[in-house]
Amino acid sequence: MKMNTDISNHDLVIVNNKEELLFEDVILESNEVDLKALSQIDGYKEVRYKDAVYMGTVINSKRHGKGVMRYRNGRQYEGFWDRDLRDGKGFERYPNGNTYFG
């Protein structure tokens, strides 16, 4: 897998303490994204934000294609992105345990 990548139009912060959200904290809950296969394609990036991590394709410095976004509060989105916006089919788990697929 490739290492963290700076995306210029986002506020990226790497925190080196126990509060840090790790890429290893991402546990897929749907079949929308295959990270092993995705990590082999050109454009795959792992990005650390202030309160989240993203693993997926990035094109022109934007999340685009398939990817997973895991937030510090436990929320997680697995699915499609279009120019940094969620788009199309995806799975989301909210901090309260509720899920949405569609």
C-alpha positions as a Markdown table, in Angstrom:
| # | Residue | x | y | z |
|---|---|---|---|---|
| 1 | Met | 0.0 | 0.0 | 0.0 |
| 2 | Lys | 1.1 | 3.6 | -0.6 |
| 3 | Met | 1.7 | 6.0 | 2.2 |
| 4 | Asn | -0.1 | 9.2 | 3.2 |
| 5 | Thr | -0.4 | 11.7 | 0.4 |
| 6 | Asp | -0.9 | 15.4 | 0.7 |
| 7 | Ile | -3.9 | 16.8 | -1.1 |
| 8 | Ser | -3.3 | 20.5 | -1.5 |
| 9 | Asn | -6.9 | 21.7 | -1.2 |
| 10 | His | -7.6 | 20.0 | 2.1 |
| 11 | Asp | -6.6 | 20.7 | 5.7 |
| 12 | Leu | -4.5 | 17.6 | 6.5 |
| 13 | Val | -3.1 | 17.1 | 9.9 |
| 14 | Ile | -1.0 | 14.2 | 11.1 |
| 15 | Val | -1.3 | 13.6 | 14.9 |
| 16 | Asn | 1.3 | 11.4 | 16.5 |
| 17 | Asn | -0.4 | 10.3 | 19.7 |
| 18 | Lys | -2.9 | 7.8 | 21.1 |
| 19 | Glu | -5.8 | 9.8 | 19.7 |
| 20 | Glu | -4.6 | 9.3 | 16.2 |
| 21 | Leu | -7.1 | 7.7 | 13.8 |
| 22 | Leu | -5.2 | 5.0 | 12.0 |
| 23 | Phe | -5.8 | 3.5 | 8.5 |
| 24 | Glu | -5.8 | 0.1 | 10.3 |
| 25 | Asp | -9.0 | 1.3 | 12.1 |
| 26 | Val | -10.9 | 1.0 | 8.9 |
| 27 | Ile | -12.9 | -2.3 | 8.9 |
| 28 | Leu | -15.1 | -2.7 | 5.8 |
| 29 | Glu | -18.8 | -3.5 | 6.5 |
| 30 | Ser | -20.1 | -3.8 | 2.9 |
| 31 | Asn | -19.1 | -5.2 | -0.4 |
| 32 | Glu | -19.0 | -1.8 | -2.0 |
| 33 | Val | -15.2 | -1.4 | -1.8 |
| 34 | Asp | -12.5 | -4.0 | -2.1 |
| 35 | Leu | -9.4 | -2.2 | -0.6 |
| 36 | Lys | -7.0 | -4.9 | -1.6 |
| 37 | Ala | -7.9 | -4.6 | -5.3 |
| 38 | Leu | -8.3 | -0.9 | -5.1 |
| 39 | Ser | -4.9 | -0.4 | -3.6 |
| 40 | Gln | -3.4 | -1.9 | -6.7 |
| 41 | Ile | -4.7 | 0.6 | -9.2 |
| 42 | Asp | -3.2 | 3.9 | -10.2 |
| 43 | Gly | -4.6 | 6.8 | -8.3 |
| 44 | Tyr | -5.0 | 4.9 | -5.0 |
| 45 | Lys | -4.2 | 7.1 | -2.0 |
| 46 | Glu | -4.4 | 7.1 | 1.8 |
| 47 | Val | -5.1 | 10.5 | 3.1 |
| 48 | Arg | -5.2 | 11.7 | 6.7 |
| 49 | Tyr | -7.5 | 14.6 | 7.6 |
| 50 | Lys | -7.9 | 16.4 | 10.9 |
| 51 | Asp | -10.8 | 14.1 | 12.0 |
| 52 | Ala | -10.8 | 11.3 | 9.4 |
| 53 | Val | -8.9 | 9.0 | 7.1 |
| 54 | Tyr | -9.6 | 8.2 | 3.5 |
| 55 | Met | -8.5 | 5.2 | 1.5 |
| 56 | Gly | -9.4 | 5.2 | -2.2 |
| 57 | Thr | -8.9 | 6.7 | -5.5 |
| 58 | Val | -7.9 | 10.4 | -5.9 |
| 59 | Ile | -7.9 | 12.2 | -9.2 |
| 60 | Asn | -6.8 | 15.9 | -9.6 |
| 61 | Ser | -6.5 | 16.2 | -5.8 |
| 62 | Lys | -10.1 | 15.1 | -5.2 |
| 63 | Arg | -11.7 | 11.9 | -3.9 |
| 64 | His | -13.1 | 10.3 | -7.1 |
| 65 | Gly | -14.1 | 6.8 | -7.8 |
| 66 | Lys | -14.3 | 4.2 | -5.0 |
| 67 | Gly | -13.2 | 4.8 | -1.5 |
| 68 | Val | -13.7 | 4.6 | 2.3 |
| 69 | Met | -13.9 | 7.6 | 4.7 |
| 70 | Arg | -13.6 | 6.8 | 8.4 |
| 71 | Tyr | -14.3 | 9.6 | 10.9 |
| 72 | Arg | -13.0 | 9.9 | 14.4 |
| 73 | Asn | -16.6 | 9.7 | 15.8 |
| 74 | Gly | -17.1 | 6.2 | 14.3 |
| 75 | Arg | -19.0 | 7.3 | 11.2 |
| 76 | Gln | -17.8 | 5.5 | 8.0 |
| 77 | Tyr | -18.8 | 5.8 | 4.4 |
| 78 | Glu | -17.9 | 3.1 | 1.8 |
| 79 | Gly | -18.8 | 3.8 | -1.8 |
| 80 | Phe | -18.4 | 6.1 | -4.8 |
| 81 | Trp | -17.1 | 9.6 | -4.9 |
| 82 | Asp | -17.4 | 12.2 | -7.7 |
| 83 | Arg | -15.0 | 15.2 | -7.4 |
| 84 | Asp | -14.8 | 15.1 | -3.6 |
| 85 | Leu | -18.6 | 14.5 | -3.1 |
| 86 | Arg | -20.3 | 11.2 | -2.3 |
| 87 | Asp | -22.1 | 10.0 | -5.4 |
| 88 | Gly | -24.2 | 7.0 | -6.3 |
| 89 | Lys | -24.2 | 3.8 | -4.5 |
| 90 | Gly | -22.7 | 3.5 | -1.0 |
| 91 | Phe | -22.9 | 2.2 | 2.5 |
| 92 | Glu | -22.8 | 4.4 | 5.6 |
| 93 | Arg | -22.6 | 3.5 | 9.3 |
| 94 | Tyr | -23.4 | 6.3 | 11.7 |
| 95 | Pro | -22.0 | 6.8 | 15.3 |
| 96 | Asn | -25.3 | 5.6 | 16.8 |
| 97 | Gly | -25.1 | 2.3 | 15.0 |
| 98 | Asn | -27.7 | 3.1 | 12.3 |
| 99 | Thr | -26.8 | 2.1 | 8.8 |
| 100 | Tyr | -27.8 | 3.2 | 5.3 |
| 101 | Phe | -27.3 | 1.5 | 2.0 |
| 102 | Gly | -28.3 | 3.0 | -1.3 |
